[in-house]
Amino acid sequence: MAELTALESLIEMGFPRGRAEKALALTGNQGIEAAMDWLMEHEDDPDVDEPLATPLGHVLGREPTASEQGPGSAAGEGKPTLSEEERQEQTKRMLELMAQKQREREEREEREALERERQRRKQGQELSAARQRLQEDEMRRAAEERRREKAEELAARQRVREKIERDKAERAKKYGGSVGSRPSPPTEPGAVPSSPSQEPPTKREYDQCRIQVRLPDGTSLTQTFRAREQLAAVRLYVELHRGEEPGGDQDPVQLLSGFPRRAFSEADMERPLQELGLVPSAVLIVAKKCPS
């Protein structure tokens, strides 16, 4: 059975003549299968229908050589004519080959699409993981910053407390070392003590005095002191027991007598309670002392 030429087979399959000639020429006239592969790969090219600059081979008009003719054909003889049944059979084979190529192409494109989707999902997962790591790093840095700020705040509070304790200790040391009974004046030589019967009656001497101190917040402190202790001992007692004020700062206090109203000065702090008329008991008022 005589066969159609490659060009005729492609035309019978529905390809335009110019596109079929171009496919055969660019594939080196290697047969219908190679030409079909080229046509299917380049069917969407914008220049697929543009003719070649230089016609190649007999597919563009040159007469076929003896080797290009089918078996049994003699050189110079005319091309055999196919019957309608043979033409249909050969066209059927070409269409089946074309359908196979189309299926192979679709399967290849499907595999490529699946691979692209897999790569897209992989990139999405990597991007999501990177974003999550970034958020975790930011949260970790924020937590570390909060811990550092809290530690600095606690350290600052501790320094304030230590300063208050040092101030209290220094005041206690200063006033505690000077607290005590004053030495009695020496007796003049040659003086003869008078007889008890000749001495006028004296007031009762008190060794202790009870001091009640009213604080600015309405509470009060009560403590017993020796009559010869200095007023500074009372102020020190108040400063040690009045409690810490909000903010941690402790202002020095000013002591006032209840009645008659009197503000004690720094010089009064060195005087005994007995000399200040606070024996055997007295009520003092604590007010904040304005800094000079």
ChimeraX commands (.cxc) that place a marker at each C-alpha (Angstrom):
marker #1 position 0.00,0.00,0.00 radius 0.5
marker #1 position 1.41,3.31,-1.01 radius 0.5
marker #1 position 1.81,5.91,1.75 radius 0.5
marker #1 position 1.26,9.65,1.76 radius 0.5
marker #1 position 4.25,11.89,2.01 radius 0.5
marker #1 position 4.97,13.52,5.37 radius 0.5
marker #1 position 3.68,16.87,4.12 radius 0.5
marker #1 position 0.46,15.36,2.78 radius 0.5
marker #1 position -0.09,13.40,6.01 radius 0.5
marker #1 position 0.23,16.54,8.08 radius 0.5
marker #1 position -2.16,18.40,5.78 radius 0.5
marker #1 position -4.64,15.48,5.95 radius 0.5
marker #1 position -4.47,15.74,9.76 radius 0.5
marker #1 position -5.64,19.37,9.57 radius 0.5
marker #1 position -2.38,21.33,9.92 radius 0.5
marker #1 position -1.99,24.35,7.62 radius 0.5
marker #1 position 0.37,23.75,4.70 radius 0.5
marker #1 position 2.75,26.54,5.67 radius 0.5
marker #1 position 2.97,25.38,9.27 radius 0.5
marker #1 position 3.50,21.73,8.16 radius 0.5
marker #1 position 6.28,22.72,5.73 radius 0.5
marker #1 position 7.96,24.78,8.44 radius 0.5
marker #1 position 7.79,21.91,10.94 radius 0.5
marker #1 position 9.31,19.43,8.47 radius 0.5
marker #1 position 12.04,21.86,7.47 radius 0.5
marker #1 position 13.04,22.76,11.04 radius 0.5
marker #1 position 13.11,19.11,12.13 radius 0.5
marker #1 position 15.38,18.14,9.22 radius 0.5
marker #1 position 12.69,16.15,7.45 radius 0.5
marker #1 position 12.99,13.37,10.05 radius 0.5
marker #1 position 9.42,12.20,9.66 radius 0.5
marker #1 position 5.90,12.92,10.76 radius 0.5
marker #1 position 6.46,12.21,14.48 radius 0.5
marker #1 position 9.27,14.75,14.83 radius 0.5
marker #1 position 7.25,17.31,12.86 radius 0.5
marker #1 position 4.16,16.70,15.01 radius 0.5
marker #1 position 6.24,17.15,18.17 radius 0.5
marker #1 position 7.47,20.50,16.89 radius 0.5
marker #1 position 3.96,21.59,15.86 radius 0.5
marker #1 position 2.48,20.75,19.25 radius 0.5
marker #1 position 5.30,22.43,21.18 radius 0.5
marker #1 position 5.15,25.62,19.10 radius 0.5
marker #1 position 1.43,25.91,18.36 radius 0.5
marker #1 position 1.13,28.90,20.68 radius 0.5
marker #1 position 4.15,30.75,19.30 radius 0.5
marker #1 position 3.19,34.12,17.78 radius 0.5
marker #1 position 5.42,33.49,14.73 radius 0.5
marker #1 position 4.44,29.88,14.11 radius 0.5
marker #1 position 2.73,30.76,10.80 radius 0.5
marker #1 position 5.51,32.97,9.49 radius 0.5
marker #1 position 7.29,31.34,6.51 radius 0.5
marker #1 position 10.98,30.52,6.61 radius 0.5
marker #1 position 13.38,32.93,4.96 radius 0.5
marker #1 position 14.91,30.24,2.74 radius 0.5
marker #1 position 12.86,27.23,1.59 radius 0.5
marker #1 position 14.45,23.94,2.56 radius 0.5
marker #1 position 14.09,20.51,1.01 radius 0.5
marker #1 position 11.59,19.08,-1.35 radius 0.5
marker #1 position 8.77,19.86,1.02 radius 0.5
marker #1 position 9.02,23.41,-0.28 radius 0.5
marker #1 position 8.77,22.48,-3.94 radius 0.5
marker #1 position 11.85,20.32,-4.74 radius 0.5
marker #1 position 11.15,16.99,-6.38 radius 0.5
marker #1 position 11.89,14.06,-3.99 radius 0.5
marker #1 position 14.95,11.92,-4.65 radius 0.5
marker #1 position 14.81,8.17,-5.11 radius 0.5
marker #1 position 15.72,7.63,-1.43 radius 0.5
marker #1 position 12.84,9.89,-0.37 radius 0.5
marker #1 position 10.33,7.97,-2.41 radius 0.5
marker #1 position 8.46,5.02,-0.99 radius 0.5
marker #1 position 9.59,1.38,-1.52 radius 0.5
marker #1 position 8.99,0.00,-4.93 radius 0.5
marker #1 position 9.03,3.39,-6.56 radius 0.5
marker #1 position 11.38,3.98,-9.51 radius 0.5
marker #1 position 13.22,7.22,-10.12 radius 0.5
marker #1 position 11.36,9.49,-12.45 radius 0.5
marker #1 position 8.10,7.66,-11.95 radius 0.5
marker #1 position 5.07,9.57,-10.83 radius 0.5
marker #1 position 3.75,9.42,-7.31 radius 0.5
marker #1 position 1.25,6.52,-6.89 radius 0.5
marker #1 position -2.32,7.46,-6.21 radius 0.5
marker #1 position -3.91,6.14,-3.02 radius 0.5
marker #1 position -7.37,4.77,-2.91 radius 0.5
marker #1 position -9.93,6.38,-0.67 radius 0.5
marker #1 position -9.80,3.48,1.76 radius 0.5
marker #1 position -5.98,3.63,1.97 radius 0.5
marker #1 position -6.06,7.37,2.44 radius 0.5
marker #1 position -8.56,7.01,5.31 radius 0.5
marker #1 position -6.51,4.26,6.94 radius 0.5
marker #1 position -3.33,6.28,6.80 radius 0.5
marker #1 position -5.14,9.37,8.08 radius 0.5
marker #1 position -6.54,7.29,10.94 radius 0.5
marker #1 position -3.05,6.16,11.93 radius 0.5
marker #1 position -1.80,9.73,11.85 radius 0.5
marker #1 position -4.71,10.94,13.96 radius 0.5
marker #1 position -4.06,8.19,16.51 radius 0.5
marker #1 position -0.41,9.23,16.61 radius 0.5
marker #1 position -1.45,12.85,17.00 radius 0.5
marker #1 position -3.87,11.94,19.82 radius 0.5
marker #1 position -1.11,10.00,21.56 radius 0.5
marker #1 position 1.22,12.96,21.31 radius 0.5
marker #1 position -1.52,15.21,22.65 radius 0.5
marker #1 position -2.08,12.89,25.63 radius 0.5
marker #1 position 1.65,12.77,26.33 radius 0.5
marker #1 position 1.79,16.53,26.17 radius 0.5
marker #1 position -1.20,16.90,28.53 radius 0.5
marker #1 position 0.32,14.42,30.97 radius 0.5
marker #1 position 3.62,16.29,30.88 radius 0.5
marker #1 position 1.88,19.62,31.45 radius 0.5
marker #1 position -0.11,18.09,34.32 radius 0.5
marker #1 position 3.06,16.78,35.94 radius 0.5
marker #1 position 4.66,20.20,35.54 radius 0.5
marker #1 position 1.60,21.89,37.04 radius 0.5
marker #1 position 1.66,19.50,39.99 radius 0.5
marker #1 position 5.36,20.18,40.49 radius 0.5
marker #1 position 4.77,23.94,40.36 radius 0.5
marker #1 position 1.97,23.59,42.94 radius 0.5
marker #1 position 4.20,21.50,45.17 radius 0.5
marker #1 position 6.94,24.10,44.94 radius 0.5
marker #1 position 4.44,26.88,45.66 radius 0.5
marker #1 position 3.16,25.10,48.77 radius 0.5
marker #1 position 6.70,24.38,49.90 radius 0.5
marker #1 position 7.66,28.04,49.51 radius 0.5
marker #1 position 4.48,29.06,51.37 radius 0.5
marker #1 position 5.32,26.73,54.25 radius 0.5
marker #1 position 8.88,28.01,54.39 radius 0.5
marker #1 position 7.64,31.61,54.37 radius 0.5
marker #1 position 5.13,30.86,57.14 radius 0.5
marker #1 position 7.81,29.16,59.23 radius 0.5
marker #1 position 10.16,32.10,58.72 radius 0.5
marker #1 position 7.41,34.55,59.73 radius 0.5
marker #1 position 6.66,32.48,62.85 radius 0.5
marker #1 position 10.34,32.38,63.81 radius 0.5
marker #1 position 10.51,36.16,63.39 radius 0.5
marker #1 position 7.48,36.65,65.65 radius 0.5
marker #1 position 8.93,34.31,68.27 radius 0.5
marker #1 position 12.24,36.22,68.19 radius 0.5
marker #1 position 10.38,39.53,68.64 radius 0.5
marker #1 position 8.35,38.13,71.55 radius 0.5
marker #1 position 11.50,36.75,73.15 radius 0.5
marker #1 position 13.29,40.09,72.82 radius 0.5
marker #1 position 10.26,41.93,74.26 radius 0.5
marker #1 position 10.14,39.53,77.24 radius 0.5
marker #1 position 13.86,40.00,77.86 radius 0.5
marker #1 position 13.42,43.78,77.70 radius 0.5
marker #1 position 10.58,43.62,80.23 radius 0.5
marker #1 position 12.66,41.43,82.56 radius 0.5
marker #1 position 15.59,43.83,82.28 radius 0.5
marker #1 position 13.41,46.86,83.03 radius 0.5
marker #1 position 11.84,45.07,86.01 radius 0.5
marker #1 position 15.26,44.12,87.35 radius 0.5
marker #1 position 16.45,47.71,87.01 radius 0.5
marker #1 position 13.32,48.96,88.80 radius 0.5
marker #1 position 13.81,46.49,91.65 radius 0.5
marker #1 position 17.47,47.45,91.91 radius 0.5
marker #1 position 16.53,51.13,92.08 radius 0.5
marker #1 position 13.98,50.44,94.84 radius 0.5
marker #1 position 16.57,48.41,96.72 radius 0.5
marker #1 position 19.05,51.29,96.51 radius 0.5
marker #1 position 16.42,53.68,97.91 radius 0.5
marker #1 position 15.66,51.31,100.80 radius 0.5
marker #1 position 19.36,50.89,101.55 radius 0.5
marker #1 position 19.80,54.67,101.58 radius 0.5
marker #1 position 16.91,55.07,104.00 radius 0.5
marker #1 position 18.37,52.40,106.27 radius 0.5
marker #1 position 21.79,54.06,106.18 radius 0.5
marker #1 position 20.27,57.42,107.03 radius 0.5
marker #1 position 18.37,55.89,109.94 radius 0.5
marker #1 position 21.49,54.12,111.17 radius 0.5
marker #1 position 23.52,57.31,110.97 radius 0.5
marker #1 position 20.88,59.25,112.91 radius 0.5
marker #1 position 20.64,56.51,115.52 radius 0.5
marker #1 position 24.41,56.49,115.89 radius 0.5
marker #1 position 24.58,60.28,116.10 radius 0.5
marker #1 position 21.83,60.75,118.65 radius 0.5
marker #1 position 22.27,57.48,120.48 radius 0.5
marker #1 position 25.90,58.28,121.38 radius 0.5
marker #1 position 24.94,61.59,122.96 radius 0.5
marker #1 position 21.97,60.26,124.94 radius 0.5
marker #1 position 22.63,59.92,128.63 radius 0.5
marker #1 position 22.70,61.75,131.86 radius 0.5
marker #1 position 24.63,64.95,132.07 radius 0.5
marker #1 position 27.32,65.00,134.75 radius 0.5
marker #1 position 26.34,66.84,137.89 radius 0.5
marker #1 position 28.25,70.03,138.58 radius 0.5
marker #1 position 31.20,69.61,141.01 radius 0.5
marker #1 position 30.85,70.81,144.57 radius 0.5
marker #1 position 32.81,73.90,145.37 radius 0.5
marker #1 position 35.59,73.31,147.86 radius 0.5
marker #1 position 34.90,74.62,151.35 radius 0.5
marker #1 position 31.16,74.65,150.91 radius 0.5
marker #1 position 29.31,73.19,153.82 radius 0.5
marker #1 position 26.17,71.36,152.95 radius 0.5
marker #1 position 23.18,72.73,154.72 radius 0.5
marker #1 position 21.19,70.70,157.08 radius 0.5
marker #1 position 18.11,69.00,155.71 radius 0.5
marker #1 position 16.03,70.87,158.17 radius 0.5
marker #1 position 17.29,74.15,156.79 radius 0.5
marker #1 position 16.63,73.30,153.05 radius 0.5
marker #1 position 13.36,74.52,151.55 radius 0.5
marker #1 position 11.01,71.85,150.25 radius 0.5
marker #1 position 11.89,70.83,146.72 radius 0.5
marker #1 position 9.71,69.62,143.88 radius 0.5
marker #1 position 9.51,65.93,143.19 radius 0.5
marker #1 position 12.17,64.70,140.79 radius 0.5
marker #1 position 11.02,62.36,138.02 radius 0.5
marker #1 position 13.43,59.93,136.43 radius 0.5
marker #1 position 11.16,59.12,133.49 radius 0.5
marker #1 position 8.61,60.87,131.35 radius 0.5
marker #1 position 5.84,59.55,129.14 radius 0.5
marker #1 position 5.67,61.14,125.70 radius 0.5
marker #1 position 2.70,60.78,123.34 radius 0.5
marker #1 position 3.41,61.80,119.73 radius 0.5
marker #1 position 0.59,62.53,117.31 radius 0.5
marker #1 position 1.45,61.84,113.65 radius 0.5
marker #1 position 0.10,63.81,110.66 radius 0.5
marker #1 position -2.06,60.85,109.54 radius 0.5
marker #1 position -3.99,60.85,112.84 radius 0.5
marker #1 position -2.21,57.93,114.49 radius 0.5
marker #1 position -0.09,58.30,117.58 radius 0.5
marker #1 position 3.02,56.83,119.20 radius 0.5
marker #1 position 3.58,56.52,122.95 radius 0.5
marker #1 position 6.95,55.84,124.55 radius 0.5
marker #1 position 8.65,56.34,127.93 radius 0.5
marker #1 position 12.00,58.17,127.99 radius 0.5
marker #1 position 14.45,59.09,130.73 radius 0.5
marker #1 position 13.96,62.60,132.05 radius 0.5
marker #1 position 17.51,63.58,131.13 radius 0.5
marker #1 position 17.39,62.25,127.59 radius 0.5
marker #1 position 17.63,64.84,124.87 radius 0.5
marker #1 position 14.67,65.79,122.71 radius 0.5
marker #1 position 16.65,64.40,119.73 radius 0.5
marker #1 position 15.99,60.90,121.11 radius 0.5
marker #1 position 12.24,61.50,120.75 radius 0.5
marker #1 position 12.67,62.72,117.17 radius 0.5
marker #1 position 14.80,59.67,116.32 radius 0.5
marker #1 position 12.15,57.38,117.81 radius 0.5
marker #1 position 9.47,59.00,115.67 radius 0.5
marker #1 position 11.54,58.76,112.49 radius 0.5
marker #1 position 12.19,55.07,113.11 radius 0.5
marker #1 position 8.57,54.15,113.87 radius 0.5
marker #1 position 6.38,56.42,111.77 radius 0.5
marker #1 position 6.58,54.10,108.75 radius 0.5
marker #1 position 7.67,54.73,105.18 radius 0.5
marker #1 position 5.79,57.27,103.18 radius 0.5
marker #1 position 4.60,56.53,99.59 radius 0.5
marker #1 position 7.52,56.98,97.20 radius 0.5
marker #1 position 10.14,55.78,99.68 radius 0.5
marker #1 position 11.40,59.29,100.64 radius 0.5
marker #1 position 11.47,60.25,104.34 radius 0.5
marker #1 position 11.38,63.95,105.15 radius 0.5
marker #1 position 12.79,65.21,108.45 radius 0.5
marker #1 position 10.17,65.95,111.08 radius 0.5
marker #1 position 9.34,69.05,113.08 radius 0.5
marker #1 position 8.22,68.56,116.69 radius 0.5
marker #1 position 5.62,70.90,118.18 radius 0.5
marker #1 position 4.24,71.12,121.70 radius 0.5
marker #1 position 0.51,70.89,122.11 radius 0.5
marker #1 position -0.17,73.67,124.59 radius 0.5
marker #1 position 1.17,76.25,124.62 radius 0.5
marker #1 position 1.96,75.97,120.91 radius 0.5
marker #1 position 5.69,75.87,120.41 radius 0.5
marker #1 position 7.98,74.68,117.60 radius 0.5
marker #1 position 11.19,73.10,118.88 radius 0.5
marker #1 position 14.39,74.26,117.14 radius 0.5
marker #1 position 17.56,72.33,116.36 radius 0.5
marker #1 position 19.12,73.84,119.50 radius 0.5
marker #1 position 16.24,72.40,121.55 radius 0.5
marker #1 position 17.09,68.96,120.25 radius 0.5
marker #1 position 20.24,68.97,122.36 radius 0.5
marker #1 position 18.35,69.88,125.57 radius 0.5
marker #1 position 17.03,67.29,128.05 radius 0.5
marker #1 position 13.31,66.64,128.27 radius 0.5
marker #1 position 13.37,67.81,131.86 radius 0.5
marker #1 position 14.62,71.27,130.93 radius 0.5
marker #1 position 12.00,71.60,128.21 radius 0.5
marker #1 position 9.17,71.04,130.70 radius 0.5
marker #1 position 8.10,67.72,129.17 radius 0.5
marker #1 position 8.37,65.76,132.46 radius 0.5
marker #1 position 6.51,63.74,133.74 radius 0.5
marker #1 position 4.32,63.54,130.57 radius 0.5
marker #1 position 3.66,65.55,127.46 radius 0.5
marker #1 position 1.89,65.47,124.12 radius 0.5
marker #1 position 3.89,66.39,121.03 radius 0.5
marker #1 position 2.71,66.93,117.46 radius 0.5
marker #1 position 4.70,65.88,114.38 radius 0.5
marker #1 position 4.61,68.07,111.30 radius 0.5
marker #1 position 6.67,67.89,108.18 radius 0.5
marker #1 position 9.69,70.05,108.29 radius 0.5
marker #1 position 10.15,72.22,105.21 radius 0.5
marker #1 position 13.66,71.96,103.80 radius 0.5
marker #1 position 15.72,75.12,104.32 radius 0.5
marker link #1:1,2 radius 0.2
marker link #1:2,3 radius 0.2
marker link #1:3,4 radius 0.2
marker link #1:4,5 radius 0.2
marker link #1:5,6 radius 0.2
marker link #1:6,7 radius 0.2
marker link #1:7,8 radius 0.2
marker link #1:8,9 radius 0.2
marker link #1:9,10 radius 0.2
marker link #1:10,11 radius 0.2
marker link #1:11,12 radius 0.2
marker link #1:12,13 radius 0.2
marker link #1:13,14 radius 0.2
marker link #1:14,15 radius 0.2
marker link #1:15,16 radius 0.2
marker link #1:16,17 radius 0.2
marker link #1:17,18 radius 0.2
marker link #1:18,19 radius 0.2
marker link #1:19,20 radius 0.2
marker link #1:20,21 radius 0.2
marker link #1:21,22 radius 0.2
marker link #1:22,23 radius 0.2
marker link #1:23,24 radius 0.2
marker link #1:24,25 radius 0.2
marker link #1:25,26 radius 0.2
marker link #1:26,27 radius 0.2
marker link #1:27,28 radius 0.2
marker link #1:28,29 radius 0.2
marker link #1:29,30 radius 0.2
marker link #1:30,31 radius 0.2
marker link #1:31,32 radius 0.2
marker link #1:32,33 radius 0.2
marker link #1:33,34 radius 0.2
marker link #1:34,35 radius 0.2
marker link #1:35,36 radius 0.2
marker link #1:36,37 radius 0.2
marker link #1:37,38 radius 0.2
marker link #1:38,39 radius 0.2
marker link #1:39,40 radius 0.2
marker link #1:40,41 radius 0.2
marker link #1:41,42 radius 0.2
marker link #1:42,43 radius 0.2
marker link #1:43,44 radius 0.2
marker link #1:44,45 radius 0.2
marker link #1:45,46 radius 0.2
marker link #1:46,47 radius 0.2
marker link #1:47,48 radius 0.2
marker link #1:48,49 radius 0.2
marker link #1:49,50 radius 0.2
marker link #1:50,51 radius 0.2
marker link #1:51,52 radius 0.2
marker link #1:52,53 radius 0.2
marker link #1:53,54 radius 0.2
marker link #1:54,55 radius 0.2
marker link #1:55,56 radius 0.2
marker link #1:56,57 radius 0.2
marker link #1:57,58 radius 0.2
marker link #1:58,59 radius 0.2
marker link #1:59,60 radius 0.2
marker link #1:60,61 radius 0.2
marker link #1:61,62 radius 0.2
marker link #1:62,63 radius 0.2
marker link #1:63,64 radius 0.2
marker link #1:64,65 radius 0.2
marker link #1:65,66 radius 0.2
marker link #1:66,67 radius 0.2
marker link #1:67,68 radius 0.2
marker link #1:68,69 radius 0.2
marker link #1:69,70 radius 0.2
marker link #1:70,71 radius 0.2
marker link #1:71,72 radius 0.2
marker link #1:72,73 radius 0.2
marker link #1:73,74 radius 0.2
marker link #1:74,75 radius 0.2
marker link #1:75,76 radius 0.2
marker link #1:76,77 radius 0.2
marker link #1:77,78 radius 0.2
marker link #1:78,79 radius 0.2
marker link #1:79,80 radius 0.2
marker link #1:80,81 radius 0.2
marker link #1:81,82 radius 0.2
marker link #1:82,83 radius 0.2
marker link #1:83,84 radius 0.2
marker link #1:84,85 radius 0.2
marker link #1:85,86 radius 0.2
marker link #1:86,87 radius 0.2
marker link #1:87,88 radius 0.2
marker link #1:88,89 radius 0.2
marker link #1:89,90 radius 0.2
marker link #1:90,91 radius 0.2
marker link #1:91,92 radius 0.2
marker link #1:92,93 radius 0.2
marker link #1:93,94 radius 0.2
marker link #1:94,95 radius 0.2
marker link #1:95,96 radius 0.2
marker link #1:96,97 radius 0.2
marker link #1:97,98 radius 0.2
marker link #1:98,99 radius 0.2
marker link #1:99,100 radius 0.2
marker link #1:100,101 radius 0.2
marker link #1:101,102 radius 0.2
marker link #1:102,103 radius 0.2
marker link #1:103,104 radius 0.2
marker link #1:104,105 radius 0.2
marker link #1:105,106 radius 0.2
marker link #1:106,107 radius 0.2
marker link #1:107,108 radius 0.2
marker link #1:108,109 radius 0.2
marker link #1:109,110 radius 0.2
marker link #1:110,111 radius 0.2
marker link #1:111,112 radius 0.2
marker link #1:112,113 radius 0.2
marker link #1:113,114 radius 0.2
marker link #1:114,115 radius 0.2
marker link #1:115,116 radius 0.2
marker link #1:116,117 radius 0.2
marker link #1:117,118 radius 0.2
marker link #1:118,119 radius 0.2
marker link #1:119,120 radius 0.2
marker link #1:120,121 radius 0.2
marker link #1:121,122 radius 0.2
marker link #1:122,123 radius 0.2
marker link #1:123,124 radius 0.2
marker link #1:124,125 radius 0.2
marker link #1:125,126 radius 0.2
marker link #1:126,127 radius 0.2
marker link #1:127,128 radius 0.2
marker link #1:128,129 radius 0.2
marker link #1:129,130 radius 0.2
marker link #1:130,131 radius 0.2
marker link #1:131,132 radius 0.2
marker link #1:132,133 radius 0.2
marker link #1:133,134 radius 0.2
marker link #1:134,135 radius 0.2
marker link #1:135,136 radius 0.2
marker link #1:136,137 radius 0.2
marker link #1:137,138 radius 0.2
marker link #1:138,139 radius 0.2
marker link #1:139,140 radius 0.2
marker link #1:140,141 radius 0.2
marker link #1:141,142 radius 0.2
marker link #1:142,143 radius 0.2
marker link #1:143,144 radius 0.2
marker link #1:144,145 radius 0.2
marker link #1:145,146 radius 0.2
marker link #1:146,147 radius 0.2
marker link #1:147,148 radius 0.2
marker link #1:148,149 radius 0.2
marker link #1:149,150 radius 0.2
marker link #1:150,151 radius 0.2
marker link #1:151,152 radius 0.2
marker link #1:152,153 radius 0.2
marker link #1:153,154 radius 0.2
marker link #1:154,155 radius 0.2
marker link #1:155,156 radius 0.2
marker link #1:156,157 radius 0.2
marker link #1:157,158 radius 0.2
marker link #1:158,159 radius 0.2
marker link #1:159,160 radius 0.2
marker link #1:160,161 radius 0.2
marker link #1:161,162 radius 0.2
marker link #1:162,163 radius 0.2
marker link #1:163,164 radius 0.2
marker link #1:164,165 radius 0.2
marker link #1:165,166 radius 0.2
marker link #1:166,167 radius 0.2
marker link #1:167,168 radius 0.2
marker link #1:168,169 radius 0.2
marker link #1:169,170 radius 0.2
marker link #1:170,171 radius 0.2
marker link #1:171,172 radius 0.2
marker link #1:172,173 radius 0.2
marker link #1:173,174 radius 0.2
marker link #1:174,175 radius 0.2
marker link #1:175,176 radius 0.2
marker link #1:176,177 radius 0.2
marker link #1:177,178 radius 0.2
marker link #1:178,179 radius 0.2
marker link #1:179,180 radius 0.2
marker link #1:180,181 radius 0.2
marker link #1:181,182 radius 0.2
marker link #1:182,183 radius 0.2
marker link #1:183,184 radius 0.2
marker link #1:184,185 radius 0.2
marker link #1:185,186 radius 0.2
marker link #1:186,187 radius 0.2
marker link #1:187,188 radius 0.2
marker link #1:188,189 radius 0.2
marker link #1:189,190 radius 0.2
marker link #1:190,191 radius 0.2
marker link #1:191,192 radius 0.2
marker link #1:192,193 radius 0.2
marker link #1:193,194 radius 0.2
marker link #1:194,195 radius 0.2
marker link #1:195,196 radius 0.2
marker link #1:196,197 radius 0.2
marker link #1:197,198 radius 0.2
marker link #1:198,199 radius 0.2
marker link #1:199,200 radius 0.2
marker link #1:200,201 radius 0.2
marker link #1:201,202 radius 0.2
marker link #1:202,203 radius 0.2
marker link #1:203,204 radius 0.2
marker link #1:204,205 radius 0.2
marker link #1:205,206 radius 0.2
marker link #1:206,207 radius 0.2
marker link #1:207,208 radius 0.2
marker link #1:208,209 radius 0.2
marker link #1:209,210 radius 0.2
marker link #1:210,211 radius 0.2
marker link #1:211,212 radius 0.2
marker link #1:212,213 radius 0.2
marker link #1:213,214 radius 0.2
marker link #1:214,215 radius 0.2
marker link #1:215,216 radius 0.2
marker link #1:216,217 radius 0.2
marker link #1:217,218 radius 0.2
marker link #1:218,219 radius 0.2
marker link #1:219,220 radius 0.2
marker link #1:220,221 radius 0.2
marker link #1:221,222 radius 0.2
marker link #1:222,223 radius 0.2
marker link #1:223,224 radius 0.2
marker link #1:224,225 radius 0.2
marker link #1:225,226 radius 0.2
marker link #1:226,227 radius 0.2
marker link #1:227,228 radius 0.2
marker link #1:228,229 radius 0.2
marker link #1:229,230 radius 0.2
marker link #1:230,231 radius 0.2
marker link #1:231,232 radius 0.2
marker link #1:232,233 radius 0.2
marker link #1:233,234 radius 0.2
marker link #1:234,235 radius 0.2
marker link #1:235,236 radius 0.2
marker link #1:236,237 radius 0.2
marker link #1:237,238 radius 0.2
marker link #1:238,239 radius 0.2
marker link #1:239,240 radius 0.2
marker link #1:240,241 radius 0.2
marker link #1:241,242 radius 0.2
marker link #1:242,243 radius 0.2
marker link #1:243,244 radius 0.2
marker link #1:244,245 radius 0.2
marker link #1:245,246 radius 0.2
marker link #1:246,247 radius 0.2
marker link #1:247,248 radius 0.2
marker link #1:248,249 radius 0.2
marker link #1:249,250 radius 0.2
marker link #1:250,251 radius 0.2
marker link #1:251,252 radius 0.2
marker link #1:252,253 radius 0.2
marker link #1:253,254 radius 0.2
marker link #1:254,255 radius 0.2
marker link #1:255,256 radius 0.2
marker link #1:256,257 radius 0.2
marker link #1:257,258 radius 0.2
marker link #1:258,259 radius 0.2
marker link #1:259,260 radius 0.2
marker link #1:260,261 radius 0.2
marker link #1:261,262 radius 0.2
marker link #1:262,263 radius 0.2
marker link #1:263,264 radius 0.2
marker link #1:264,265 radius 0.2
marker link #1:265,266 radius 0.2
marker link #1:266,267 radius 0.2
marker link #1:267,268 radius 0.2
marker link #1:268,269 radius 0.2
marker link #1:269,270 radius 0.2
marker link #1:270,271 radius 0.2
marker link #1:271,272 radius 0.2
marker link #1:272,273 radius 0.2
marker link #1:273,274 radius 0.2
marker link #1:274,275 radius 0.2
marker link #1:275,276 radius 0.2
marker link #1:276,277 radius 0.2
marker link #1:277,278 radius 0.2
marker link #1:278,279 radius 0.2
marker link #1:279,280 radius 0.2
marker link #1:280,281 radius 0.2
marker link #1:281,282 radius 0.2
marker link #1:282,283 radius 0.2
marker link #1:283,284 radius 0.2
marker link #1:284,285 radius 0.2
marker link #1:285,286 radius 0.2
marker link #1:286,287 radius 0.2
marker link #1:287,288 radius 0.2
marker link #1:288,289 radius 0.2
marker link #1:289,290 radius 0.2
marker link #1:290,291 radius 0.2
marker link #1:291,292 radius 0.2
view
